[in-house]
Amino acid sequence: MHQALLFRQWSSLVTLFLHTGPEPEEEQWERLAARGIEVVQGEVTGLEVVDDRLRGVRLSSKLVAPVHSLAVAPQFLAQGEVLAGLGIGPAPHPMGVGTYVPSDAGGATDVPGVWVAGNVADVLAGLVQAQAGGATAAAAINADLVNADTDEALVRRRAAPREDFSAAIEAQVTEHVLGERRHGLDSLLPGTG
């Protein structure tokens, strides 16, 4: 669907061969009709070439649809096989251009602790967008690690025995923090300062 509408920007004579693709939904049929895009159903089995020139597209029904040129949109496939063992698989891209591994804006997948970036997460991304996705995922991973470290520290803190607050503890803290800069009653007593 997307590619047919895209090619319509360049030519007023566009025919969409569905081949083995999904049947357009009602609104998609209307959009194609509004742009004057002809739709041919049926599996493509070959090309009709005469005198080294493309003349048509042959369908499984033996029908040959005349064409002067042919554009085949590429399918971008996320190479995420390494993720399969983690229970993460590619999904069909919403624009019908191939597959990708779904993630949130930070690259996090549905599996906790697993992020994706670059073309596996966005098959349409160019180099700069893929790099930016990597930087975004790195920041999200680091934030997750900070939170995990803090959660562990909090558990240790809550489990550790605590001493009650006392004047002796306050004096130790004051000595440690302020050292010679401390003040208080000591400086008011005769002979102390």
mmCIF file of the C-alpha atoms, coordinates in Angstrom:
data_MODEL
# 
_entry.id   MODEL 
# 
loop_
_atom_site.group_PDB 
_atom_site.id 
_atom_site.type_symbol 
_atom_site.label_atom_id 
_atom_site.label_alt_id 
_atom_site.label_comp_id 
_atom_site.label_asym_id 
_atom_site.label_entity_id 
_atom_site.label_seq_id 
_atom_site.pdbx_PDB_ins_code 
_atom_site.Cartn_x 
_atom_site.Cartn_y 
_atom_site.Cartn_z 
_atom_site.occupancy 
_atom_site.B_iso_or_equiv 
_atom_site.pdbx_formal_charge 
_atom_site.auth_seq_id 
_atom_site.auth_comp_id 
_atom_site.auth_asym_id 
_atom_site.auth_atom_id 
_atom_site.pdbx_PDB_model_num 
ATOM 1   C CA . MET A 1 1   ? 0.000   0.000   0.000   1.00 0.00 ? 1   MET A CA 1 
ATOM 2   C CA . HIS A 1 2   ? 2.645   2.504   1.037   1.00 0.00 ? 2   HIS A CA 1 
ATOM 3   C CA . GLN A 1 3   ? 4.873   1.809   -1.955  1.00 0.00 ? 3   GLN A CA 1 
ATOM 4   C CA . ALA A 1 4   ? 1.981   2.112   -4.412  1.00 0.00 ? 4   ALA A CA 1 
ATOM 5   C CA . LEU A 1 5   ? 1.072   5.523   -3.024  1.00 0.00 ? 5   LEU A CA 1 
ATOM 6   C CA . LEU A 1 6   ? 4.729   6.508   -3.020  1.00 0.00 ? 6   LEU A CA 1 
ATOM 7   C CA . PHE A 1 7   ? 5.220   5.525   -6.676  1.00 0.00 ? 7   PHE A CA 1 
ATOM 8   C CA . ARG A 1 8   ? 2.078   7.512   -7.537  1.00 0.00 ? 8   ARG A CA 1 
ATOM 9   C CA . GLN A 1 9   ? 4.077   10.666  -6.761  1.00 0.00 ? 9   GLN A CA 1 
ATOM 10  C CA . TRP A 1 10  ? 6.294   9.861   -9.748  1.00 0.00 ? 10  TRP A CA 1 
ATOM 11  C CA . SER A 1 11  ? 3.786   8.543   -12.274 1.00 0.00 ? 11  SER A CA 1 
ATOM 12  C CA . SER A 1 12  ? 0.076   8.818   -12.987 1.00 0.00 ? 12  SER A CA 1 
ATOM 13  C CA . LEU A 1 13  ? 0.138   5.239   -14.366 1.00 0.00 ? 13  LEU A CA 1 
ATOM 14  C CA . VAL A 1 14  ? 0.595   2.983   -11.353 1.00 0.00 ? 14  VAL A CA 1 
ATOM 15  C CA . THR A 1 15  ? -0.681  -0.569  -11.037 1.00 0.00 ? 15  THR A CA 1 
ATOM 16  C CA . LEU A 1 16  ? -0.422  -2.464  -7.769  1.00 0.00 ? 16  LEU A CA 1 
ATOM 17  C CA . PHE A 1 17  ? 0.060   -6.219  -8.151  1.00 0.00 ? 17  PHE A CA 1 
ATOM 18  C CA . LEU A 1 18  ? -1.070  -7.779  -4.879  1.00 0.00 ? 18  LEU A CA 1 
ATOM 19  C CA . HIS A 1 19  ? 0.797   -11.034 -5.633  1.00 0.00 ? 19  HIS A CA 1 
ATOM 20  C CA . THR A 1 20  ? 0.652   -12.880 -2.272  1.00 0.00 ? 20  THR A CA 1 
ATOM 21  C CA . GLY A 1 21  ? 0.157   -9.731  -0.204  1.00 0.00 ? 21  GLY A CA 1 
ATOM 22  C CA . PRO A 1 22  ? -2.867  -9.112  1.996   1.00 0.00 ? 22  PRO A CA 1 
ATOM 23  C CA . GLU A 1 23  ? -6.175  -7.943  0.593   1.00 0.00 ? 23  GLU A CA 1 
ATOM 24  C CA . PRO A 1 24  ? -6.496  -4.165  1.097   1.00 0.00 ? 24  PRO A CA 1 
ATOM 25  C CA . GLU A 1 25  ? -8.942  -3.025  3.738   1.00 0.00 ? 25  GLU A CA 1 
ATOM 26  C CA . GLU A 1 26  ? -11.960 -0.943  2.693   1.00 0.00 ? 26  GLU A CA 1 
ATOM 27  C CA . GLU A 1 27  ? -10.299 2.402   3.388   1.00 0.00 ? 27  GLU A CA 1 
ATOM 28  C CA . GLN A 1 28  ? -7.161  1.282   1.539   1.00 0.00 ? 28  GLN A CA 1 
ATOM 29  C CA . TRP A 1 29  ? -9.270  0.391   -1.526  1.00 0.00 ? 29  TRP A CA 1 
ATOM 30  C CA . GLU A 1 30  ? -10.743 3.905   -1.387  1.00 0.00 ? 30  GLU A CA 1 
ATOM 31  C CA . ARG A 1 31  ? -7.327  5.529   -1.071  1.00 0.00 ? 31  ARG A CA 1 
ATOM 32  C CA . LEU A 1 32  ? -5.984  3.568   -4.040  1.00 0.00 ? 32  LEU A CA 1 
ATOM 33  C CA . ALA A 1 33  ? -9.055  4.461   -6.116  1.00 0.00 ? 33  ALA A CA 1 
ATOM 34  C CA . ALA A 1 34  ? -8.758  8.130   -5.131  1.00 0.00 ? 34  ALA A CA 1 
ATOM 35  C CA . ARG A 1 35  ? -5.216  8.186   -6.525  1.00 0.00 ? 35  ARG A CA 1 
ATOM 36  C CA . GLY A 1 36  ? -6.202  6.293   -9.677  1.00 0.00 ? 36  GLY A CA 1 
ATOM 37  C CA . ILE A 1 37  ? -4.081  3.260   -8.821  1.00 0.00 ? 37  ILE A CA 1 
ATOM 38  C CA . GLU A 1 38  ? -5.243  0.066   -10.530 1.00 0.00 ? 38  GLU A CA 1 
ATOM 39  C CA . VAL A 1 39  ? -5.076  -3.096  -8.428  1.00 0.00 ? 39  VAL A CA 1 
ATOM 40  C CA . VAL A 1 40  ? -4.434  -6.534  -9.935  1.00 0.00 ? 40  VAL A CA 1 
ATOM 41  C CA . GLN A 1 41  ? -5.154  -9.570  -7.792  1.00 0.00 ? 41  GLN A CA 1 
ATOM 42  C CA . GLY A 1 42  ? -3.418  -12.898 -8.267  1.00 0.00 ? 42  GLY A CA 1 
ATOM 43  C CA . GLU A 1 43  ? 0.022   -14.346 -7.856  1.00 0.00 ? 43  GLU A CA 1 
ATOM 44  C CA . VAL A 1 44  ? 2.735   -13.066 -10.182 1.00 0.00 ? 44  VAL A CA 1 
ATOM 45  C CA . THR A 1 45  ? 4.483   -15.966 -11.908 1.00 0.00 ? 45  THR A CA 1 
ATOM 46  C CA . GLY A 1 46  ? 6.773   -14.173 -14.325 1.00 0.00 ? 46  GLY A CA 1 
ATOM 47  C CA . LEU A 1 47  ? 7.426   -11.357 -16.738 1.00 0.00 ? 47  LEU A CA 1 
ATOM 48  C CA . GLU A 1 48  ? 6.567   -11.086 -20.406 1.00 0.00 ? 48  GLU A CA 1 
ATOM 49  C CA . VAL A 1 49  ? 9.637   -9.876  -22.309 1.00 0.00 ? 49  VAL A CA 1 
ATOM 50  C CA . VAL A 1 50  ? 9.623   -9.366  -26.090 1.00 0.00 ? 50  VAL A CA 1 
ATOM 51  C CA . ASP A 1 51  ? 12.723  -8.275  -28.025 1.00 0.00 ? 51  ASP A CA 1 
ATOM 52  C CA . ASP A 1 52  ? 14.549  -7.673  -24.752 1.00 0.00 ? 52  ASP A CA 1 
ATOM 53  C CA . ARG A 1 53  ? 11.825  -5.236  -23.593 1.00 0.00 ? 53  ARG A CA 1 
ATOM 54  C CA . LEU A 1 54  ? 9.410   -5.669  -20.728 1.00 0.00 ? 54  LEU A CA 1 
ATOM 55  C CA . ARG A 1 55  ? 5.860   -5.967  -22.057 1.00 0.00 ? 55  ARG A CA 1 
ATOM 56  C CA . GLY A 1 56  ? 3.847   -7.354  -19.155 1.00 0.00 ? 56  GLY A CA 1 
ATOM 57  C CA . VAL A 1 57  ? 3.476   -9.185  -15.877 1.00 0.00 ? 57  VAL A CA 1 
ATOM 58  C CA . ARG A 1 58  ? 2.284   -12.798 -16.082 1.00 0.00 ? 58  ARG A CA 1 
ATOM 59  C CA . LEU A 1 59  ? -0.149  -14.012 -13.406 1.00 0.00 ? 59  LEU A CA 1 
ATOM 60  C CA . SER A 1 60  ? -0.976  -17.546 -12.245 1.00 0.00 ? 60  SER A CA 1 
ATOM 61  C CA . SER A 1 61  ? -4.328  -17.173 -14.039 1.00 0.00 ? 61  SER A CA 1 
ATOM 62  C CA . LYS A 1 62  ? -2.306  -16.998 -17.331 1.00 0.00 ? 62  LYS A CA 1 
ATOM 63  C CA . LEU A 1 63  ? -3.398  -13.354 -17.715 1.00 0.00 ? 63  LEU A CA 1 
ATOM 64  C CA . VAL A 1 64  ? -0.631  -10.983 -18.813 1.00 0.00 ? 64  VAL A CA 1 
ATOM 65  C CA . ALA A 1 65  ? -1.085  -7.428  -17.539 1.00 0.00 ? 65  ALA A CA 1 
ATOM 66  C CA . PRO A 1 66  ? 0.651   -4.939  -19.852 1.00 0.00 ? 66  PRO A CA 1 
ATOM 67  C CA . VAL A 1 67  ? 3.329   -2.731  -18.252 1.00 0.00 ? 67  VAL A CA 1 
ATOM 68  C CA . HIS A 1 68  ? 6.113   -0.485  -19.549 1.00 0.00 ? 68  HIS A CA 1 
ATOM 69  C CA . SER A 1 69  ? 8.225   -0.603  -16.415 1.00 0.00 ? 69  SER A CA 1 
ATOM 70  C CA . LEU A 1 70  ? 8.216   -2.411  -13.133 1.00 0.00 ? 70  LEU A CA 1 
ATOM 71  C CA . ALA A 1 71  ? 9.279   -1.420  -9.646  1.00 0.00 ? 71  ALA A CA 1 
ATOM 72  C CA . VAL A 1 72  ? 9.620   -4.000  -6.940  1.00 0.00 ? 72  VAL A CA 1 
ATOM 73  C CA . ALA A 1 73  ? 9.681   -2.615  -3.450  1.00 0.00 ? 73  ALA A CA 1 
ATOM 74  C CA . PRO A 1 74  ? 12.330  -4.233  -1.250  1.00 0.00 ? 74  PRO A CA 1 
ATOM 75  C CA . GLN A 1 75  ? 11.447  -6.101  1.893   1.00 0.00 ? 75  GLN A CA 1 
ATOM 76  C CA . PHE A 1 76  ? 13.603  -5.124  4.862   1.00 0.00 ? 76  PHE A CA 1 
ATOM 77  C CA . LEU A 1 77  ? 13.977  -8.033  7.249   1.00 0.00 ? 77  LEU A CA 1 
ATOM 78  C CA . ALA A 1 78  ? 15.236  -7.555  10.787  1.00 0.00 ? 78  ALA A CA 1 
ATOM 79  C CA . GLN A 1 79  ? 18.139  -9.918  11.373  1.00 0.00 ? 79  GLN A CA 1 
ATOM 80  C CA . GLY A 1 80  ? 17.226  -10.687 14.960  1.00 0.00 ? 80  GLY A CA 1 
ATOM 81  C CA . GLU A 1 81  ? 17.789  -14.448 15.096  1.00 0.00 ? 81  GLU A CA 1 
ATOM 82  C CA . VAL A 1 82  ? 20.030  -14.017 18.137  1.00 0.00 ? 82  VAL A CA 1 
ATOM 83  C CA . LEU A 1 83  ? 16.977  -12.720 20.008  1.00 0.00 ? 83  LEU A CA 1 
ATOM 84  C CA . ALA A 1 84  ? 14.855  -15.814 19.268  1.00 0.00 ? 84  ALA A CA 1 
ATOM 85  C CA . GLY A 1 85  ? 16.367  -17.692 22.212  1.00 0.00 ? 85  GLY A CA 1 
ATOM 86  C CA . LEU A 1 86  ? 15.130  -14.889 24.454  1.00 0.00 ? 86  LEU A CA 1 
ATOM 87  C CA . GLY A 1 87  ? 11.579  -15.217 23.199  1.00 0.00 ? 87  GLY A CA 1 
ATOM 88  C CA . ILE A 1 88  ? 11.756  -12.158 20.955  1.00 0.00 ? 88  ILE A CA 1 
ATOM 89  C CA . GLY A 1 89  ? 10.837  -12.450 17.319  1.00 0.00 ? 89  GLY A CA 1 
ATOM 90  C CA . PRO A 1 90  ? 10.350  -10.092 14.422  1.00 0.00 ? 90  PRO A CA 1 
ATOM 91  C CA . ALA A 1 91  ? 6.927   -8.683  13.649  1.00 0.00 ? 91  ALA A CA 1 
ATOM 92  C CA . PRO A 1 92  ? 5.485   -7.426  10.362  1.00 0.00 ? 92  PRO A CA 1 
ATOM 93  C CA . HIS A 1 93  ? 6.298   -3.749  9.880   1.00 0.00 ? 93  HIS A CA 1 
ATOM 94  C CA . PRO A 1 94  ? 3.180   -1.525  10.027  1.00 0.00 ? 94  PRO A CA 1 
ATOM 95  C CA . MET A 1 95  ? 4.007   -0.057  6.610   1.00 0.00 ? 95  MET A CA 1 
ATOM 96  C CA . GLY A 1 96  ? 4.337   -3.498  5.025   1.00 0.00 ? 96  GLY A CA 1 
ATOM 97  C CA . VAL A 1 97  ? 8.005   -3.023  4.173   1.00 0.00 ? 97  VAL A CA 1 
ATOM 98  C CA . GLY A 1 98  ? 9.300   -6.121  5.975   1.00 0.00 ? 98  GLY A CA 1 
ATOM 99  C CA . THR A 1 99  ? 9.874   -7.043  9.593   1.00 0.00 ? 99  THR A CA 1 
ATOM 100 C CA . TYR A 1 100 ? 11.265  -5.382  12.709  1.00 0.00 ? 100 TYR A CA 1 
ATOM 101 C CA . VAL A 1 101 ? 11.634  -6.091  16.413  1.00 0.00 ? 101 VAL A CA 1 
ATOM 102 C CA . PRO A 1 102 ? 9.064   -3.999  18.322  1.00 0.00 ? 102 PRO A CA 1 
ATOM 103 C CA . SER A 1 103 ? 10.355  -1.817  21.150  1.00 0.00 ? 103 SER A CA 1 
ATOM 104 C CA . ASP A 1 104 ? 9.469   1.342   23.016  1.00 0.00 ? 104 ASP A CA 1 
ATOM 105 C CA . ALA A 1 105 ? 11.032  4.750   22.290  1.00 0.00 ? 105 ALA A CA 1 
ATOM 106 C CA . GLY A 1 106 ? 14.079  3.824   24.392  1.00 0.00 ? 106 GLY A CA 1 
ATOM 107 C CA . GLY A 1 107 ? 14.635  0.509   22.620  1.00 0.00 ? 107 GLY A CA 1 
ATOM 108 C CA . ALA A 1 108 ? 13.222  -1.716  25.400  1.00 0.00 ? 108 ALA A CA 1 
ATOM 109 C CA . THR A 1 109 ? 11.519  -4.882  24.161  1.00 0.00 ? 109 THR A CA 1 
ATOM 110 C CA . ASP A 1 110 ? 8.734   -6.794  25.902  1.00 0.00 ? 110 ASP A CA 1 
ATOM 111 C CA . VAL A 1 111 ? 11.419  -8.936  27.572  1.00 0.00 ? 111 VAL A CA 1 
ATOM 112 C CA . PRO A 1 112 ? 12.808  -7.170  30.662  1.00 0.00 ? 112 PRO A CA 1 
ATOM 113 C CA . GLY A 1 113 ? 16.502  -6.356  30.318  1.00 0.00 ? 113 GLY A CA 1 
ATOM 114 C CA . VAL A 1 114 ? 16.589  -6.675  26.509  1.00 0.00 ? 114 VAL A CA 1 
ATOM 115 C CA . TRP A 1 115 ? 16.903  -3.628  24.256  1.00 0.00 ? 115 TRP A CA 1 
ATOM 116 C CA . VAL A 1 116 ? 17.237  -3.279  20.498  1.00 0.00 ? 116 VAL A CA 1 
ATOM 117 C CA . ALA A 1 117 ? 18.542  -0.453  18.349  1.00 0.00 ? 117 ALA A CA 1 
ATOM 118 C CA . GLY A 1 118 ? 19.427  0.378   14.790  1.00 0.00 ? 118 GLY A CA 1 
ATOM 119 C CA . ASN A 1 119 ? 17.883  -1.391  11.835  1.00 0.00 ? 119 ASN A CA 1 
ATOM 120 C CA . VAL A 1 120 ? 16.565  -4.335  13.847  1.00 0.00 ? 120 VAL A CA 1 
ATOM 121 C CA . ALA A 1 121 ? 14.266  -1.862  15.648  1.00 0.00 ? 121 ALA A CA 1 
ATOM 122 C CA . ASP A 1 122 ? 13.617  0.428   12.670  1.00 0.00 ? 122 ASP A CA 1 
ATOM 123 C CA . VAL A 1 123 ? 14.245  -1.158  9.285   1.00 0.00 ? 123 VAL A CA 1 
ATOM 124 C CA . LEU A 1 124 ? 13.675  2.188   7.572   1.00 0.00 ? 124 LEU A CA 1 
ATOM 125 C CA . ALA A 1 125 ? 16.363  3.998   9.570   1.00 0.00 ? 125 ALA A CA 1 
ATOM 126 C CA . GLY A 1 126 ? 19.381  5.359   7.805   1.00 0.00 ? 126 GLY A CA 1 
ATOM 127 C CA . LEU A 1 127 ? 22.813  5.368   9.408   1.00 0.00 ? 127 LEU A CA 1 
ATOM 128 C CA . VAL A 1 128 ? 22.288  8.523   11.461  1.00 0.00 ? 128 VAL A CA 1 
ATOM 129 C CA . GLN A 1 129 ? 18.900  7.392   12.788  1.00 0.00 ? 129 GLN A CA 1 
ATOM 130 C CA . ALA A 1 130 ? 20.320  3.944   13.621  1.00 0.00 ? 130 ALA A CA 1 
ATOM 131 C CA . GLN A 1 131 ? 23.201  5.569   15.529  1.00 0.00 ? 131 GLN A CA 1 
ATOM 132 C CA . ALA A 1 132 ? 20.762  7.807   17.394  1.00 0.00 ? 132 ALA A CA 1 
ATOM 133 C CA . GLY A 1 133 ? 18.690  4.752   18.291  1.00 0.00 ? 133 GLY A CA 1 
ATOM 134 C CA . GLY A 1 134 ? 21.824  3.136   19.702  1.00 0.00 ? 134 GLY A CA 1 
ATOM 135 C CA . ALA A 1 135 ? 22.597  6.196   21.818  1.00 0.00 ? 135 ALA A CA 1 
ATOM 136 C CA . THR A 1 136 ? 18.998  6.330   23.057  1.00 0.00 ? 136 THR A CA 1 
ATOM 137 C CA . ALA A 1 137 ? 19.043  2.636   23.960  1.00 0.00 ? 137 ALA A CA 1 
ATOM 138 C CA . ALA A 1 138 ? 22.398  3.082   25.729  1.00 0.00 ? 138 ALA A CA 1 
ATOM 139 C CA . ALA A 1 139 ? 20.949  5.879   27.873  1.00 0.00 ? 139 ALA A CA 1 
ATOM 140 C CA . ALA A 1 140 ? 17.900  3.745   28.695  1.00 0.00 ? 140 ALA A CA 1 
ATOM 141 C CA . ILE A 1 141 ? 20.107  0.772   29.597  1.00 0.00 ? 141 ILE A CA 1 
ATOM 142 C CA . ASN A 1 142 ? 22.246  2.952   31.851  1.00 0.00 ? 142 ASN A CA 1 
ATOM 143 C CA . ALA A 1 143 ? 19.145  4.353   33.582  1.00 0.00 ? 143 ALA A CA 1 
ATOM 144 C CA . ASP A 1 144 ? 17.930  0.799   34.153  1.00 0.00 ? 144 ASP A CA 1 
ATOM 145 C CA . LEU A 1 145 ? 21.306  -0.188  35.638  1.00 0.00 ? 145 LEU A CA 1 
ATOM 146 C CA . VAL A 1 146 ? 21.289  2.868   37.945  1.00 0.00 ? 146 VAL A CA 1 
ATOM 147 C CA . ASN A 1 147 ? 17.815  1.937   39.155  1.00 0.00 ? 147 ASN A CA 1 
ATOM 148 C CA . ALA A 1 148 ? 18.846  -1.701  39.709  1.00 0.00 ? 148 ALA A CA 1 
ATOM 149 C CA . ASP A 1 149 ? 21.944  -0.623  41.703  1.00 0.00 ? 149 ASP A CA 1 
ATOM 150 C CA . THR A 1 150 ? 19.823  1.763   43.771  1.00 0.00 ? 150 THR A CA 1 
ATOM 151 C CA . ASP A 1 151 ? 17.184  -0.905  44.407  1.00 0.00 ? 151 ASP A CA 1 
ATOM 152 C CA . GLU A 1 152 ? 19.901  -3.304  45.667  1.00 0.00 ? 152 GLU A CA 1 
ATOM 153 C CA . ALA A 1 153 ? 21.410  -0.596  47.896  1.00 0.00 ? 153 ALA A CA 1 
ATOM 154 C CA . LEU A 1 154 ? 17.987  0.161   49.319  1.00 0.00 ? 154 LEU A CA 1 
ATOM 155 C CA . VAL A 1 155 ? 17.417  -3.507  50.165  1.00 0.00 ? 155 VAL A CA 1 
ATOM 156 C CA . ARG A 1 156 ? 20.824  -3.659  51.921  1.00 0.00 ? 156 ARG A CA 1 
ATOM 157 C CA . ARG A 1 157 ? 20.126  -0.419  53.787  1.00 0.00 ? 157 ARG A CA 1 
ATOM 158 C CA . ARG A 1 158 ? 16.748  -1.630  54.992  1.00 0.00 ? 158 ARG A CA 1 
ATOM 159 C CA . ALA A 1 159 ? 18.206  -4.976  56.090  1.00 0.00 ? 159 ALA A CA 1 
ATOM 160 C CA . ALA A 1 160 ? 21.173  -3.478  58.000  1.00 0.00 ? 160 ALA A CA 1 
ATOM 161 C CA . PRO A 1 161 ? 20.835  -2.980  61.769  1.00 0.00 ? 161 PRO A CA 1 
ATOM 162 C CA . ARG A 1 162 ? 20.356  0.664   62.700  1.00 0.00 ? 162 ARG A CA 1 
ATOM 163 C CA . GLU A 1 163 ? 21.590  2.451   65.772  1.00 0.00 ? 163 GLU A CA 1 
ATOM 164 C CA . ASP A 1 164 ? 19.236  4.836   67.452  1.00 0.00 ? 164 ASP A CA 1 
ATOM 165 C CA . PHE A 1 165 ? 20.026  8.525   67.219  1.00 0.00 ? 165 PHE A CA 1 
ATOM 166 C CA . SER A 1 166 ? 22.068  9.788   70.131  1.00 0.00 ? 166 SER A CA 1 
ATOM 167 C CA . ALA A 1 167 ? 24.162  12.747  71.167  1.00 0.00 ? 167 ALA A CA 1 
ATOM 168 C CA . ALA A 1 168 ? 27.298  10.602  70.778  1.00 0.00 ? 168 ALA A CA 1 
ATOM 169 C CA . ILE A 1 169 ? 26.419  9.758   67.177  1.00 0.00 ? 169 ILE A CA 1 
ATOM 170 C CA . GLU A 1 170 ? 25.633  13.436  66.468  1.00 0.00 ? 170 GLU A CA 1 
ATOM 171 C CA . ALA A 1 171 ? 29.011  14.441  67.946  1.00 0.00 ? 171 ALA A CA 1 
ATOM 172 C CA . GLN A 1 172 ? 30.796  11.867  65.741  1.00 0.00 ? 172 GLN A CA 1 
ATOM 173 C CA . VAL A 1 173 ? 29.004  13.100  62.632  1.00 0.00 ? 173 VAL A CA 1 
ATOM 174 C CA . THR A 1 174 ? 29.712  16.733  63.500  1.00 0.00 ? 174 THR A CA 1 
ATOM 175 C CA . GLU A 1 175 ? 33.394  15.968  64.098  1.00 0.00 ? 175 GLU A CA 1 
ATOM 176 C CA . HIS A 1 176 ? 33.613  14.050  60.830  1.00 0.00 ? 176 HIS A CA 1 
ATOM 177 C CA . VAL A 1 177 ? 31.826  16.673  58.742  1.00 0.00 ? 177 VAL A CA 1 
ATOM 178 C CA . LEU A 1 178 ? 32.925  19.944  60.324  1.00 0.00 ? 178 LEU A CA 1 
ATOM 179 C CA . GLY A 1 179 ? 36.160  19.114  62.086  1.00 0.00 ? 179 GLY A CA 1 
ATOM 180 C CA . GLU A 1 180 ? 37.724  22.312  63.462  1.00 0.00 ? 180 GLU A CA 1 
ATOM 181 C CA . ARG A 1 181 ? 34.947  24.425  61.985  1.00 0.00 ? 181 ARG A CA 1 
ATOM 182 C CA . ARG A 1 182 ? 32.362  23.137  64.432  1.00 0.00 ? 182 ARG A CA 1 
ATOM 183 C CA . HIS A 1 183 ? 30.793  25.437  66.981  1.00 0.00 ? 183 HIS A CA 1 
ATOM 184 C CA . GLY A 1 184 ? 28.549  25.037  69.923  1.00 0.00 ? 184 GLY A CA 1 
ATOM 185 C CA . LEU A 1 185 ? 28.619  25.221  73.661  1.00 0.00 ? 185 LEU A CA 1 
ATOM 186 C CA . ASP A 1 186 ? 32.297  24.176  73.811  1.00 0.00 ? 186 ASP A CA 1 
ATOM 187 C CA . SER A 1 187 ? 33.354  27.553  72.421  1.00 0.00 ? 187 SER A CA 1 
ATOM 188 C CA . LEU A 1 188 ? 31.374  29.381  75.112  1.00 0.00 ? 188 LEU A CA 1 
ATOM 189 C CA . LEU A 1 189 ? 32.862  27.563  78.063  1.00 0.00 ? 189 LEU A CA 1 
ATOM 190 C CA . PRO A 1 190 ? 35.728  29.284  79.873  1.00 0.00 ? 190 PRO A CA 1 
ATOM 191 C CA . GLY A 1 191 ? 39.127  27.997  78.828  1.00 0.00 ? 191 GLY A CA 1 
ATOM 192 C CA . THR A 1 192 ? 37.889  26.157  75.705  1.00 0.00 ? 192 THR A CA 1 
ATOM 193 C CA . GLY A 1 193 ? 38.402  28.646  73.069  1.00 0.00 ? 193 GLY A CA 1 
# 
